[in-house]
Amino acid sequence: MGRAGIKKKIMQLVNKKLQVRHYPQIPCKPFIVNVKDEFEAKKIADVLANQHLWLYENRIIPDYSNAVEVVMWDEDSDGEGTPDWVSYFNEAECMEWEEFEETYLSEMAAG
């Protein structure tokens, strides 16, 4: 089958405010970075995770108990009109962050 018969799926981005949240020691308040889109979210999340791993490997921190998440602003977070930050979900792609990242952004490298 030639290439003419293959359609490549075009990535759909969310049209919402996004944040990357890094929890350097669970439990704790997160370090928050506002990002413009999924590409920037991927880069920031990777940088934060890699920096934390470097700190651990170089014995600057005693353990590796952190988390990084991507969240988005939702004007109706609870179905009753309450605006709040919620876990990333791309409705057009029907994907949560991890699946979206693996499907479309896995080739990106931090730095």
N, CA, C and O atoms as a GROMACS GRO file, in nm:
protein
  444
    1MET      N    1   0.085  -0.119   0.000
    1MET     CA    2   0.000   0.000   0.000
    1MET      C    3   0.089   0.124   0.000
    1MET      O    4   0.182   0.134   0.080
    2GLY      N    5   0.062   0.216  -0.086
    2GLY     CA    6   0.140   0.339  -0.095
    2GLY      C    7   0.102   0.438   0.014
    2GLY      O    8   0.002   0.421   0.083
    3ARG      N    9   0.181   0.541   0.026
    3ARG     CA   10   0.157   0.644   0.127
    3ARG      C   11   0.027   0.721   0.102
    3ARG      O   12  -0.030   0.777   0.196
    4ALA      N   13  -0.018   0.725  -0.020
    4ALA     CA   14  -0.139   0.800  -0.052
    4ALA      C   15  -0.261   0.746   0.022
    4ALA      O   16  -0.355   0.820   0.048
    5GLY      N   17  -0.259   0.617   0.055
    5GLY     CA   18  -0.372   0.555   0.121
    5GLY      C   19  -0.368   0.568   0.274
    5GLY      O   20  -0.462   0.526   0.341
    6ILE      N   21  -0.261   0.625   0.328
    6ILE     CA   22  -0.246   0.637   0.474
    6ILE      C   23  -0.272   0.781   0.517
    6ILE      O   24  -0.213   0.874   0.463
    7LYS      N   25  -0.360   0.797   0.614
    7LYS     CA   26  -0.387   0.928   0.669
    7LYS      C   27  -0.320   0.938   0.805
    7LYS      O   28  -0.339   0.852   0.891
    8LYS      N   29  -0.242   1.043   0.824
    8LYS     CA   30  -0.176   1.063   0.952
    8LYS      C   31  -0.267   1.146   1.042
    8LYS      O   32  -0.320   1.249   1.001
    9LYS      N   33  -0.285   1.099   1.164
    9LYS     CA   34  -0.370   1.169   1.260
    9LYS      C   35  -0.302   1.297   1.305
    9LYS      O   36  -0.183   1.296   1.339
   10ILE      N   37  -0.375   1.406   1.305
   10ILE     CA   38  -0.323   1.536   1.349
   10ILE      C   39  -0.357   1.555   1.496
   10ILE      O   40  -0.471   1.538   1.538
   11MET      N   41  -0.255   1.591   1.572
   11MET     CA   42  -0.271   1.610   1.716
   11MET      C   43  -0.362   1.730   1.746
   11MET      O   44  -0.346   1.836   1.686
   12GLN      N   45  -0.455   1.711   1.838
   12GLN     CA   46  -0.544   1.817   1.882
   12GLN      C   47  -0.499   1.863   2.022
   12GLN      O   48  -0.489   1.782   2.114
   13LEU      N   49  -0.470   1.992   2.037
   13LEU     CA   50  -0.430   2.047   2.166
   13LEU      C   51  -0.553   2.100   2.240
   13LEU      O   52  -0.653   2.136   2.176
   14VAL      N   53  -0.546   2.106   2.373
   14VAL     CA   54  -0.656   2.165   2.448
   14VAL      C   55  -0.648   2.316   2.439
   14VAL      O   56  -0.540   2.373   2.420
   15ASN      N   57  -0.761   2.380   2.452
   15ASN     CA   58  -0.768   2.526   2.448
   15ASN      C   59  -0.798   2.576   2.590
   15ASN      O   60  -0.896   2.647   2.612
   16LYS      N   61  -0.713   2.536   2.685
   16LYS     CA   62  -0.732   2.573   2.825
   16LYS      C   63  -0.598   2.612   2.885
   16LYS      O   64  -0.493   2.577   2.832
   17LYS      N   65  -0.603   2.685   2.996
   17LYS     CA   66  -0.480   2.716   3.069
   17LYS      C   67  -0.423   2.587   3.124
   17LYS      O   68  -0.497   2.501   3.173
   18LEU      N   69  -0.290   2.573   3.117
   18LEU     CA   70  -0.223   2.454   3.167
   18LEU      C   71  -0.118   2.490   3.271
   18LEU      O   72  -0.060   2.599   3.268
   19GLN      N   73  -0.094   2.399   3.363
   19GLN     CA   74   0.012   2.412   3.462
   19GLN      C   75   0.083   2.279   3.475
   19GLN      O   76   0.025   2.172   3.457
   20VAL      N   77   0.212   2.288   3.505
   20VAL     CA   78   0.289   2.172   3.549
   20VAL      C   79   0.312   2.192   3.698
   20VAL      O   80   0.355   2.298   3.741
   21ARG      N   81   0.282   2.089   3.775
   21ARG     CA   82   0.299   2.095   3.920
   21ARG      C   83   0.401   1.990   3.962
   21ARG      O   84   0.388   1.872   3.930
   22HIS      N   85   0.502   2.036   4.033
   22HIS     CA   86   0.607   1.945   4.083
   22HIS      C   87   0.599   1.941   4.235
   22HIS      O   88   0.609   2.044   4.302
   23TYR      N   89   0.581   1.821   4.287
   23TYR     CA   90   0.579   1.797   4.431
   23TYR      C   91   0.715   1.735   4.465
   23TYR      O   92   0.734   1.615   4.446
   24PRO      N   93   0.810   1.815   4.516
   24PRO     CA   94   0.946   1.763   4.537
   24PRO      C   95   0.958   1.661   4.649
   24PRO      O   96   1.052   1.582   4.650
   25GLN      N   97   0.866   1.662   4.742
   25GLN     CA   98   0.867   1.565   4.851
   25GLN      C   99   0.722   1.539   4.892
   25GLN      O  100   0.656   1.629   4.943
   26ILE      N  101   0.674   1.420   4.869
   26ILE     CA  102   0.534   1.386   4.900
   26ILE      C  103   0.522   1.359   5.048
   26ILE      O  104   0.601   1.280   5.100
   27PRO      N  105   0.428   1.417   5.120
   27PRO     CA  106   0.334   1.522   5.076
   27PRO      C  107   0.395   1.661   5.093
   27PRO      O  108   0.476   1.684   5.182
   28CYS      N  109   0.356   1.752   5.006
   28CYS     CA  110   0.400   1.891   5.016
   28CYS      C  111   0.317   1.975   4.919
   28CYS      O  112   0.242   1.922   4.837
   29LYS      N  113   0.331   2.106   4.931
   29LYS     CA  114   0.269   2.196   4.833
   29LYS      C  115   0.352   2.191   4.706
   29LYS      O  116   0.474   2.176   4.712
   30PRO      N  117   0.289   2.202   4.590
   30PRO     CA  118   0.364   2.191   4.465
   30PRO      C  119   0.434   2.320   4.424
   30PRO      O  120   0.392   2.430   4.461
   31PHE      N  121   0.541   2.304   4.349
   31PHE     CA  122   0.604   2.413   4.274
   31PHE      C  123   0.528   2.418   4.142
   31PHE      O  124   0.520   2.317   4.072
   32ILE      N  125   0.472   2.534   4.107
   32ILE     CA  126   0.380   2.545   3.993
   32ILE      C  127   0.441   2.629   3.882
   32ILE      O  128   0.494   2.737   3.907
   33VAL      N  129   0.433   2.579   3.760
   33VAL     CA  130   0.478   2.652   3.642
   33VAL      C  131   0.361   2.660   3.544
   33VAL      O  132   0.310   2.557   3.500
   34ASN      N  133   0.318   2.781   3.511
   34ASN     CA  134   0.217   2.799   3.407
   34ASN      C  135   0.283   2.778   3.272
   34ASN      O  136   0.392   2.828   3.246
   35VAL      N  137   0.216   2.702   3.184
   35VAL     CA  138   0.271   2.673   3.051
   35VAL      C  139   0.169   2.708   2.944
   35VAL      O  140   0.049   2.713   2.970
   36LYS      N  141   0.219   2.732   2.822
   36LYS     CA  142   0.130   2.777   2.715
   36LYS      C  143   0.060   2.664   2.641
   36LYS      O  144  -0.048   2.684   2.585
   37ASP      N  145   0.122   2.544   2.638
   37ASP     CA  146   0.062   2.433   2.564
   37ASP      C  147   0.126   2.301   2.608
   37ASP      O  148   0.210   2.298   2.698
   38GLU      N  149   0.085   2.193   2.544
   38GLU     CA  150   0.132   2.061   2.579
   38GLU      C  151   0.282   2.043   2.553
   38GLU      O  152   0.349   1.970   2.626
   39PHE      N  153   0.334   2.109   2.449
   39PHE     CA  154   0.477   2.098   2.419
   39PHE      C  155   0.560   2.158   2.532
   39PHE      O  156   0.658   2.098   2.577
   40GLU      N  157   0.519   2.275   2.578
   40GLU     CA  158   0.590   2.339   2.689
   40GLU      C  159   0.571   2.259   2.818
   40GLU      O  160   0.665   2.248   2.897
   41ALA      N  161   0.452   2.204   2.840
   41ALA     CA  162   0.427   2.122   2.959
   41ALA      C  163   0.521   2.002   2.961
   41ALA      O  164   0.578   1.971   3.066
   42LYS      N  165   0.537   1.935   2.848
   42LYS     CA  166   0.627   1.820   2.838
   42LYS      C  167   0.769   1.859   2.873
   42LYS      O  168   0.836   1.790   2.950
   43LYS      N  169   0.816   1.969   2.816
   43LYS     CA  170   0.954   2.012   2.839
   43LYS      C  171   0.977   2.046   2.987
   43LYS      O  172   1.076   2.003   3.045
   44ILE      N  173   0.886   2.122   3.047
   44ILE     CA  174   0.900   2.161   3.188
   44ILE      C  175   0.891   2.038   3.279
   44ILE      O  176   0.970   2.024   3.372
   45ALA      N  177   0.796   1.950   3.253
   45ALA     CA  178   0.781   1.829   3.335
   45ALA      C  179   0.908   1.744   3.328
   45ALA      O  180   0.954   1.693   3.431
   46ASP      N  181   0.964   1.728   3.209
   46ASP     CA  182   1.086   1.649   3.195
   46ASP      C  183   1.204   1.715   3.267
   46ASP      O  184   1.281   1.647   3.334
   47VAL      N  185   1.217   1.846   3.254
   47VAL     CA  186   1.326   1.917   3.320
   47VAL      C  187   1.315   1.901   3.472
   47VAL      O  188   1.415   1.872   3.539
   48LEU      N  189   1.196   1.920   3.526
   48LEU     CA  190   1.178   1.907   3.671
   48LEU      C  191   1.207   1.765   3.719
   48LEU      O  192   1.274   1.746   3.821
   49ALA      N  193   1.159   1.666   3.647
   49ALA     CA  194   1.182   1.527   3.686
   49ALA      C  195   1.331   1.492   3.676
   49ALA      O  196   1.385   1.427   3.766
   50ASN      N  197   1.396   1.533   3.568
   50ASN     CA  198   1.538   1.503   3.551
   50ASN      C  199   1.625   1.576   3.653
   50ASN      O  200   1.725   1.521   3.699
   51GLN      N  201   1.588   1.698   3.687
   51GLN     CA  202   1.663   1.773   3.788
   51GLN      C  203   1.650   1.704   3.924
   51GLN      O  204   1.748   1.695   3.998
   52HIS      N  205   1.532   1.656   3.956
   52HIS     CA  206   1.510   1.588   4.083
   52HIS      C  207   1.590   1.457   4.087
   52HIS      O  208   1.648   1.423   4.190
   53LEU      N  209   1.592   1.384   3.977
   53LEU     CA  210   1.671   1.261   3.970
   53LEU      C  211   1.819   1.292   3.988
   53LEU      O  212   1.889   1.219   4.057
   54TRP      N  213   1.867   1.398   3.926
   54TRP     CA  214   2.006   1.438   3.939
   54TRP      C  215   2.041   1.470   4.084
   54TRP      O  216   2.146   1.430   4.134
   55LEU      N  217   1.951   1.541   4.152
   55LEU     CA  218   1.973   1.572   4.294
   55LEU      C  219   1.986   1.443   4.376
   55LEU      O  220   2.072   1.434   4.464
   56TYR      N  221   1.902   1.346   4.348
   56TYR     CA  222   1.905   1.219   4.419
   56TYR      C  223   2.034   1.143   4.388
   56TYR      O  224   2.104   1.098   4.479
   57GLU      N  225   2.066   1.129   4.261
   57GLU     CA  226   2.184   1.053   4.220
   57GLU      C  227   2.313   1.114   4.273
   57GLU      O  228   2.411   1.042   4.293
   58ASN      N  229   2.315   1.244   4.296
   58ASN     CA  230   2.433   1.312   4.348
   58ASN      C  231   2.428   1.333   4.498
   58ASN      O  232   2.504   1.411   4.555
   59ARG      N  233   2.336   1.262   4.562
   59ARG     CA  234   2.322   1.259   4.707
   59ARG      C  235   2.301   1.397   4.770
   59ARG      O  236   2.349   1.425   4.880
   60ILE      N  237   2.228   1.480   4.699
   60ILE     CA  238   2.192   1.611   4.751
   60ILE      C  239   2.061   1.601   4.828
   60ILE      O  240   2.039   1.674   4.925
   61ILE      N  241   1.975   1.511   4.785
   61ILE     CA  242   1.851   1.480   4.858
   61ILE      C  243   1.856   1.332   4.898
   61ILE      O  244   1.913   1.251   4.826
   62PRO      N  245   1.795   1.297   5.011
   62PRO     CA  246   1.810   1.161   5.064
   62PRO      C  247   1.722   1.054   4.998
   62PRO      O  248   1.755   0.935   5.005
   63ASP      N  249   1.612   1.094   4.935
   63ASP     CA  250   1.526   0.993   4.873
   63ASP      C  251   1.462   1.050   4.748
   63ASP      O  252   1.478   1.168   4.716
   64TYR      N  253   1.390   0.965   4.679
   64TYR     CA  254   1.332   1.003   4.551
   64TYR      C  255   1.181   0.988   4.560
   64TYR      O  256   1.123   0.896   4.502
   65SER      N  257   1.118   1.079   4.634
   65SER     CA  258   0.976   1.072   4.661
   65SER      C  259   0.906   1.196   4.606
   65SER      O  260   0.854   1.277   4.683
   66ASN      N  261   0.906   1.210   4.474
   66ASN     CA  262   0.846   1.328   4.413
   66ASN      C  263   0.738   1.289   4.313
   66ASN      O  264   0.721   1.171   4.282
   67ALA      N  265   0.666   1.388   4.263
   67ALA     CA  266   0.565   1.366   4.160
   67ALA      C  267   0.554   1.491   4.074
   67ALA      O  268   0.573   1.603   4.121
   68VAL      N  269   0.524   1.469   3.947
   68VAL     CA  270   0.500   1.579   3.852
   68VAL      C  271   0.366   1.550   3.786
   68VAL      O  272   0.339   1.439   3.742
   69GLU      N  273   0.281   1.653   3.779
   69GLU     CA  274   0.152   1.636   3.711
   69GLU      C  275   0.122   1.756   3.623
   69GLU      O  276   0.172   1.866   3.646
   70VAL      N  277   0.040   1.732   3.522
   70VAL     CA  278  -0.009   1.840   3.435
   70VAL      C  279  -0.157   1.857   3.464
   70VAL      O  280  -0.233   1.760   3.463
   71VAL      N  281  -0.196   1.981   3.492
   71VAL     CA  282  -0.336   2.012   3.520
   71VAL      C  283  -0.384   2.121   3.425
   71VAL      O  284  -0.305   2.191   3.362
   72MET      N  285  -0.516   2.134   3.416
   72MET     CA  286  -0.574   2.237   3.328
   72MET      C  287  -0.689   2.306   3.401
   72MET      O  288  -0.750   2.248   3.491
   73TRP      N  289  -0.716   2.430   3.361
   73TRP     CA  290  -0.824   2.508   3.420
   73TRP      C  291  -0.955   2.465   3.358
   73TRP      O  292  -0.967   2.455   3.236
   74ASP      N  293  -1.053   2.439   3.443
   74ASP     CA  294  -1.185   2.397   3.396
   74ASP      C  295  -1.289   2.486   3.462
   74ASP      O  296  -1.298   2.492   3.584
   75GLU      N  297  -1.368   2.554   3.381
   75GLU     CA  298  -1.472   2.644   3.433
   75GLU      C  299  -1.584   2.568   3.503
   75GLU      O  300  -1.662   2.627   3.578
   76ASP      N  301  -1.594   2.437   3.478
   76ASP     CA  302  -1.699   2.356   3.538
   76ASP      C  303  -1.636   2.226   3.590
   76ASP      O  304  -1.667   2.117   3.542
   77SER      N  305  -1.550   2.239   3.688
   77SER     CA  306  -1.470   2.126   3.735
   77SER      C  307  -1.550   2.015   3.800
   77SER      O  308  -1.509   1.899   3.799
   78ASP      N  309  -1.665   2.049   3.856
   78ASP     CA  310  -1.744   1.949   3.930
   78ASP      C  311  -1.881   1.922   3.868
   78ASP      O  312  -1.962   1.850   3.926
   79GLY      N  313  -1.907   1.979   3.751
   79GLY     CA  314  -2.037   1.961   3.687
   79GLY      C  315  -2.145   2.052   3.742
   79GLY      O  316  -2.260   2.047   3.698
   80GLU      N  317  -2.106   2.136   3.839
   80GLU     CA  318  -2.202   2.229   3.899
   80GLU      C  319  -2.158   2.374   3.883
   80GLU      O  320  -2.206   2.462   3.954
   81GLY      N  321  -2.067   2.398   3.790
   81GLY     CA  322  -2.024   2.534   3.760
   81GLY      C  323  -1.911   2.587   3.846
   81GLY      O  324  -1.885   2.708   3.844
   82THR      N  325  -1.843   2.502   3.919
   82THR     CA  326  -1.732   2.546   4.003
   82THR      C  327  -1.602   2.543   3.923
   82THR      O  328  -1.558   2.436   3.880
   83PRO      N  329  -1.538   2.660   3.904
   83PRO     CA  330  -1.410   2.661   3.832
   83PRO      C  331  -1.296   2.615   3.923
   83PRO      O  332  -1.293   2.648   4.042
   84ASP      N  333  -1.202   2.537   3.866
   84ASP     CA  334  -1.088   2.488   3.944
   84ASP      C  335  -0.989   2.419   3.849
   84ASP      O  336  -1.020   2.392   3.733
   85TRP      N  337  -0.871   2.391   3.902
   85TRP     CA  338  -0.771   2.313   3.829
   85TRP      C  339  -0.805   2.165   3.842
   85TRP      O  340  -0.837   2.116   3.950
   86VAL      N  341  -0.798   2.094   3.729
   86VAL     CA  342  -0.828   1.951   3.725
   86VAL      C  343  -0.717   1.879   3.650
   86VAL      O  344  -0.640   1.942   3.576
   87SER      N  345  -0.708   1.750   3.668
   87SER     CA  346  -0.611   1.669   3.594
   87SER      C  347  -0.633   1.688   3.444
   87SER      O  348  -0.747   1.698   3.398
   88TYR      N  349  -0.524   1.691   3.369
   88TYR     CA  350  -0.530   1.708   3.224
   88TYR      C  351  -0.614   1.598   3.161
   88TYR      O  352  -0.597   1.480   3.191
   89PHE      N  353  -0.705   1.638   3.075
   89PHE     CA  354  -0.779   1.544   2.992
   89PHE      C  355  -0.810   1.612   2.860
   89PHE      O  356  -0.872   1.718   2.857
   90ASN      N  357  -0.766   1.551   2.752
   90ASN     CA  358  -0.787   1.604   2.620
   90ASN      C  359  -0.912   1.538   2.562
   90ASN      O  360  -0.907   1.423   2.519
   91GLU      N  361  -1.023   1.612   2.561
   91GLU     CA  362  -1.151   1.556   2.513
   91GLU      C  363  -1.147   1.520   2.365
   91GLU      O  364  -1.204   1.419   2.325
   92ALA      N  365  -1.081   1.603   2.283
   92ALA     CA  366  -1.075   1.576   2.139
   92ALA      C  367  -1.002   1.445   2.110
   92ALA      O  368  -1.037   1.373   2.017
   93GLU      N  369  -0.900   1.415   2.190
   93GLU     CA  370  -0.822   1.293   2.171
   93GLU      C  371  -0.869   1.179   2.262
   93GLU      O  372  -0.828   1.064   2.244
   94CYS      N  373  -0.956   1.211   2.359
   94CYS     CA  374  -1.001   1.114   2.461
   94CYS      C  375  -0.882   1.052   2.534
   94CYS      O  376  -0.873   0.931   2.549
   95MET      N  377  -0.790   1.142   2.579
   95MET     CA  378  -0.667   1.095   2.643
   95MET      C  379  -0.635   1.176   2.768
   95MET      O  380  -0.650   1.298   2.770
   96GLU      N  381  -0.590   1.104   2.872
   96GLU     CA  382  -0.531   1.170   2.988
   96GLU      C  383  -0.387   1.206   2.952
   96GLU      O  384  -0.337   1.166   2.847
   97TRP      N  385  -0.320   1.281   3.041
   97TRP     CA  386  -0.187   1.332   3.010
   97TRP      C  387  -0.089   1.221   2.970
   97TRP      O  388  -0.021   1.233   2.869
   98GLU      N  389  -0.080   1.115   3.048
   98GLU     CA  390   0.019   1.012   3.022
   98GLU      C  391   0.003   0.950   2.883
   98GLU      O  392   0.101   0.926   2.814
   99GLU      N  393  -0.121   0.924   2.843
   99GLU     CA  394  -0.145   0.867   2.711
   99GLU      C  395  -0.115   0.968   2.600
   99GLU      O  396  -0.057   0.933   2.498
  100PHE      N  397  -0.156   1.094   2.621
  100PHE     CA  398  -0.129   1.198   2.522
  100PHE      C  399   0.022   1.215   2.505
  100PHE      O  400   0.073   1.222   2.393
  101GLU      N  401   0.093   1.221   2.617
  101GLU     CA  402   0.238   1.236   2.614
  101GLU      C  403   0.304   1.120   2.540
  101GLU      O  404   0.391   1.142   2.455
  102GLU      N  405   0.264   0.998   2.572
  102GLU     CA  406   0.323   0.881   2.508
  102GLU      C  407   0.290   0.876   2.359
  102GLU      O  408   0.375   0.840   2.278
  103THR      N  409   0.167   0.912   2.323
  103THR     CA  410   0.123   0.904   2.183
  103THR      C  411   0.188   1.010   2.096
  103THR      O  412   0.231   0.981   1.984
  104TYR      N  413   0.196   1.134   2.146
  104TYR     CA  414   0.240   1.245   2.061
  104TYR      C  415   0.373   1.309   2.100
  104TYR      O  416   0.439   1.367   2.013
  105LEU      N  417   0.413   1.301   2.225
  105LEU     CA  418   0.528   1.379   2.269
  105LEU      C  419   0.648   1.296   2.312
  105LEU      O  420   0.748   1.353   2.358
  106SER      N  421   0.642   1.166   2.299
  106SER     CA  422   0.747   1.080   2.351
  106SER      C  423   0.882   1.102   2.282
  106SER      O  424   0.986   1.067   2.338
  107GLU      N  425   0.882   1.158   2.165
  107GLU     CA  426   1.007   1.183   2.092
  107GLU      C  427   1.080   1.309   2.142
  107GLU      O  428   1.198   1.329   2.112
  108MET      N  429   1.010   1.392   2.218
  108MET     CA  430   1.071   1.515   2.268
  108MET      C  431   1.168   1.481   2.379
  108MET      O  432   1.143   1.389   2.458
  109ALA      N  433   1.278   1.553   2.387
  109ALA     CA  434   1.375   1.533   2.495
  109ALA      C  435   1.390   1.664   2.572
  109ALA      O  436   1.386   1.773   2.514
  110ALA      N  437   1.408   1.653   2.701
  110ALA     CA  438   1.430   1.772   2.784
  110ALA      C  439   1.569   1.828   2.754
  110ALA      O  440   1.667   1.756   2.736
  111GLY      N  441   1.569   1.963   2.748
  111GLY     CA  442   1.699   2.029   2.733
  111GLY      C  443   1.738   2.055   2.594
  111GLY      O  444   1.845   2.111   2.570
   0.00000   0.00000   0.00000
